[in-house]
């Protein structure tokens, strides 16, 4: 779970959601919160993902 950045499984195992988010932002090769949200809940084509993050 940790090496593969499986944040959904980490949360299902009881890891605090804020810790998984920080883990993702600091260590993930992506770092993009949209990808993080997609990893938590798979998104279908055409579905909008809303993320309260600073846009660059």
Residue frames as a rotation matrix with the C-alpha (Angstrom) as fourth column:
UNK 1
0.566 0.825 0.000 0.00
0.825 -0.566 0.000 0.00
0.000 0.000 -1.000 0.00
UNK 2
0.546 -0.389 -0.742 2.74
0.144 -0.829 0.541 2.44
-0.825 -0.402 -0.396 0.87
UNK 3
-0.538 -0.837 0.101 5.12
0.216 -0.021 0.976 1.78
-0.815 0.547 0.193 -2.02
UNK 4
-0.584 0.377 0.719 2.26
0.806 0.158 0.571 1.79
0.102 0.913 -0.396 -4.54
UNK 5
-0.976 0.213 -0.034 0.67
-0.199 -0.950 -0.241 4.92
-0.084 -0.229 0.970 -2.99
UNK 6
-0.474 0.855 -0.212 -2.65
0.443 0.439 0.782 3.08
0.761 0.276 -0.586 -2.58
UNK 7
-0.913 0.057 0.404 -4.29
-0.321 -0.713 -0.624 5.81
0.252 -0.699 0.669 -0.54
UNK 8
0.074 0.995 -0.063 -7.77
-0.765 0.097 0.636 4.26
0.639 0.001 0.769 -0.77
UNK 9
0.352 -0.002 -0.936 -6.54
0.294 0.950 0.108 1.04
0.889 -0.313 0.335 0.87
UNK 10
-0.753 -0.647 -0.117 -4.63
0.352 -0.247 -0.903 3.01
0.556 -0.721 0.414 3.49
UNK 11
-0.625 0.586 0.515 -7.81
-0.725 -0.680 -0.106 4.84
0.288 -0.440 0.850 4.46
UNK 12
0.394 0.776 -0.493 -9.84
-0.502 0.631 0.592 1.61
0.770 0.014 0.638 4.44
UNK 13
-0.002 -0.504 -0.864 -7.22
0.542 0.725 -0.424 0.16
0.840 -0.469 0.272 6.81
UNK 14
0.662 0.419 -0.621 -7.90
0.744 -0.262 0.615 3.03
0.095 -0.869 -0.486 9.22
UNK 15
-0.504 -0.857 -0.106 -5.11
0.860 -0.509 0.034 5.49
-0.083 -0.074 0.994 8.42
UNK 16
0.021 0.484 -0.875 -6.16
0.405 -0.804 -0.435 9.08
-0.914 -0.345 -0.213 9.10
UNK 17
0.629 0.308 0.714 -7.31
0.769 -0.110 -0.630 10.81
-0.115 0.945 -0.306 5.86
UNK 18
0.937 -0.331 -0.115 -5.20
-0.333 -0.943 -0.004 13.89
-0.107 0.042 -0.993 6.63
UNK 19
0.133 -0.927 0.350 -2.11
-0.362 0.283 0.888 11.68
-0.922 -0.245 -0.298 6.95
UNK 20
0.100 -0.076 0.992 -2.79
0.750 0.661 -0.025 9.97
-0.654 0.747 0.123 3.62
UNK 21
0.914 0.256 0.315 -3.24
0.401 -0.684 -0.609 13.36
0.059 0.683 -0.728 1.96
UNK 22
0.695 -0.715 -0.074 0.02
-0.609 -0.640 0.468 14.67
-0.382 -0.280 -0.881 3.43
UNK 23
0.023 -0.640 0.768 1.79
0.098 0.766 0.635 11.45
-0.995 0.061 0.080 2.48
UNK 24
0.463 0.252 0.850 0.55
0.832 0.208 -0.515 11.89
-0.307 0.945 -0.113 -1.09
UNK 25
0.995 -0.002 0.099 1.51
0.034 -0.932 -0.361 15.57
0.094 0.363 -0.927 -1.36
UNK 26
0.542 -0.835 0.099 4.99
-0.682 -0.368 0.632 15.11
-0.491 -0.410 -0.769 0.09
UNK 27
-0.278 -0.770 0.575 6.11
-0.390 0.637 0.665 11.79
-0.878 -0.039 -0.478 -1.37
UNK 28
0.491 0.536 0.687 4.00
0.379 0.580 -0.722 10.87
-0.785 0.614 0.082 -4.39
UNK 29
-0.610 -0.711 0.349 5.68
0.613 -0.145 0.776 11.14
-0.501 0.688 0.525 -7.79
UNK 30
-0.104 0.661 0.743 2.47
0.861 -0.315 0.400 12.85
0.498 0.681 -0.536 -8.99
UNK 31
-0.827 -0.208 -0.523 1.69
0.513 -0.661 -0.547 15.26
-0.232 -0.721 0.653 -6.16
UNK 32
-0.798 0.584 0.149 -1.41
-0.322 -0.621 0.714 16.37
0.510 0.522 0.684 -8.07
UNK 33
-0.738 0.550 0.389 -4.51
-0.391 0.120 -0.912 16.42
-0.549 -0.826 0.127 -5.89
UNK 34
0.179 0.805 -0.566 -6.73
-0.980 0.096 -0.174 15.53
-0.085 0.586 0.806 -8.85
UNK 35
-0.184 -0.333 -0.925 -4.82
-0.442 0.868 -0.224 12.25
0.878 0.368 -0.307 -9.20
UNK 36
-0.974 -0.155 0.167 -5.10
-0.208 0.304 -0.930 11.74
0.093 -0.940 -0.328 -5.43
UNK 37
-0.292 0.945 0.144 -8.89
-0.762 -0.139 -0.632 12.15
-0.578 -0.295 0.761 -5.60
UNK 38
0.280 0.356 -0.891 -9.07
-0.870 0.487 -0.078 9.73
0.406 0.797 0.446 -8.53
UNK 39
-0.614 -0.567 -0.548 -7.10
-0.244 0.798 -0.552 7.20
0.750 -0.205 -0.628 -6.48
UNK 40
-0.867 0.356 0.349 -9.59
-0.348 0.069 -0.935 7.56
-0.357 -0.932 0.064 -3.63
UNK 41
0.097 0.949 0.300 -12.63
0.040 0.298 -0.954 7.23
-0.994 0.105 -0.009 -5.86
UNK 42
-0.692 -0.368 0.621 -12.34
0.581 0.226 0.782 6.14
-0.428 0.902 0.057 -9.49
UNK 43
-0.160 0.573 -0.804 -13.83
-0.331 -0.798 -0.503 8.74
-0.930 0.186 0.317 -11.82
UNK 44
0.215 0.324 0.921 -15.66
0.729 0.575 -0.372 7.89
-0.650 0.751 -0.112 -15.02
UNK 45
-0.717 -0.461 0.523 -14.94
0.697 -0.469 0.542 9.65
-0.005 0.753 0.658 -18.32
UNK 46
-0.312 0.573 0.758 -16.56
0.324 -0.686 0.652 13.06
0.893 0.448 0.028 -18.45
UNK 47
0.657 0.519 -0.546 -17.13
0.671 -0.073 0.738 13.24
0.343 -0.852 -0.397 -14.69
UNK 48
0.335 -0.502 0.798 -15.78
-0.248 -0.864 -0.439 16.35
0.909 -0.051 -0.413 -13.00
UNK 49
0.153 -0.380 -0.912 -13.39
0.901 0.434 -0.030 16.04
0.407 -0.817 0.408 -10.06
UNK 50
0.698 0.125 0.706 -13.59
-0.098 -0.959 0.266 18.92
0.710 -0.254 -0.657 -7.60
UNK 51
0.140 -0.737 -0.661 -10.46
0.931 0.325 -0.165 19.63
0.336 -0.593 0.732 -5.61
UNK 52
0.986 0.153 0.064 -10.01
0.114 -0.905 0.409 22.52
0.121 -0.396 -0.910 -3.18
UNK 53
0.245 -0.965 -0.094 -6.37
0.793 0.144 0.592 23.07
-0.558 -0.219 0.801 -4.06
UNK 54
0.198 -0.280 -0.939 -4.39
-0.294 -0.931 0.216 25.99
-0.935 0.234 -0.266 -5.38
UNK 55
0.813 0.127 0.568 -4.45
0.482 0.400 -0.780 25.91
-0.326 0.908 0.265 -9.17
UNK 56
-0.116 -0.935 -0.335 -1.19
0.264 -0.355 0.897 26.59
-0.958 0.016 0.288 -10.98
